[in-house]
Amino acid sequence: METRRPALSAVTVGAVVLILALSPEMAVASGGWMDAHATFYGDESGAETMQGACGYGNLFEQGYGLDTTALSVALFSDGWSCGGCYEIQCQGDPHCKPGGVPVKVTATNLCPANYSKPYENWCNPPLKHFDLSMPMFLRLVTDFHVGIIPVQYRRVPCAKRGGIRIEMTGNQYWVGVLVFNVAGPGEVKALAVKGTKDGQWRNMKRNWGQVWDGDVQNLVGQGLSFRVVAGDGRSVILDGVVPASWTIGQSFQGKRQF
């Protein structure tokens, strides 16, 4: 998904490059903070943050709202980082808001690389970069015109309301499964499905973002259970979470959570 950023002056770009060169990513002794940089995309409505590369669709409907970020290629990990939560604080810039209160966001999108302009694109590897929603960026700075800021970040557990949710997506020829509202680690590293009639667990493959597929169309007319394995290896079983009457476009909430 393309992102639009405010124009950066040569002075701003040079300053941040110097900061990154002098301070490569490293854990801070107190609290495990690591160095990166951040900007924003879209406006205060957050409309441009919807329909991102993780497959979550309307982030308001899915419960993520505007507390979100797109990740640079190095952090996105080809979509495996979708759903992970980060705490981000402005660090070392005169435009940082006094008090230094960090924001907590969920990864819902990719900030794509642009190799034709390596010195203008902060999402090219190996840079660690966060493209925040504008409301999140405004909580870190006194003036959004600064464009880009040095930040520190750390992974934190995700806090979500209710159980893990499953959405049946796709069409009559292909059925996918979107897994979202995952607490704890946030990311999903494995998914399996079981129909009420055959009773066998079928391992699914991640198609893109957090959309999974694998013979689900053969389970039409069956109630479905899912085994969700989180990024830290823990697993939960959502037994009978999807009724036999399911259709494409419906979403269901399980009774279990990490």
Residue, then its C-alpha position, 0 to 999 in steps of 0.5 A: m500500500e502506498t503511503r504519502r508523507p510530508a515533504l522533508s527538507a534536506v536539513t531534516v533528512g541529513a540530521v536523521v541520517l546522522i542520528l541513525a549512523l551514530s546510533p544503530e539499533m540497540a537495546v537501551a539498558s533500561g527497558g529494552w528500547m531500540d532506536a528507529h524513526a517515525t512519521f505519519y500517513g493520511d490525515e486525522s480521519g485515518a481513512e488512508t490507514m484502512q485496507g492495509a497489507c495485513g488484511y484487516g480491512n476497516l480498522f474501526e470495525q475490527g477494533y483497532g481504530l487509529d492506534t495503528t502503524a505501518l512497518s518498514v520492510a525490515l520490521f514487517s517480516d513479509g507480513w509475519s509481524c501483522g498484529g504485533c504491538y509496539e510502544i513508541q516514544c519520541q526521542g532526541d528531537p526538539h519537537c517531541k512533546p514535553g513529558g515523553v508519553p509513548v503511544k501503543v500501536t498495533a501493526t496493520n500495514l506495510c510501508p513499502a520500500n522504494y529502491s529507486k530513491p534510497y535516500e528518500n524512503w525510510c522504509n527501505p531495509p535495513l532501516k527500522h521505521f514506523d508510519l503512524s496514523m496522524p492522530m498517533f503521530l500528533r501525540l508524540v510531537t508539538d508540530f506535525h510539520v517536522g515530518i520525521i522524528p527519531v524514536q525509540y520502540r519496544r515490543v509489548p503485549c497486545a491488549k484486546r477486548g473479547g476473544i480471538r476473531i475469525e472472518m471468512t473471506g474470499n469468493q465462491y472459488w477461493v475461501g480464506v480466513l482472516v485472524f484478528n483481535v489477537a491479544g498477547p503476542g498479537e501475531v499468528k504463526a500457525l493456523a489449523v482448521k477442523g470441520t464437524k463432519d471429518g473431524q480432522w485438523r488441517n494445517m493452513k498456509r498464510n496467504w498474505g498478511q493475516v489471511w490464511d487458506g487451505d481447502v476451506q472450500n471443502l468444508v462448506g456446510q460444516g461447523l469449523s473449529f480453529r487452532v491458533v498458534a501465536g508468535d510465542g508458541r502458545s496455542v488456543i483452540l476456538d472450538g465450534v467458533v464458526p457455525a455450519s451456516w457460515t458464508i463469505g463476509q461473516s466474522f465470528q468471535g471465539k471464547r478464548q484469548f491469549 
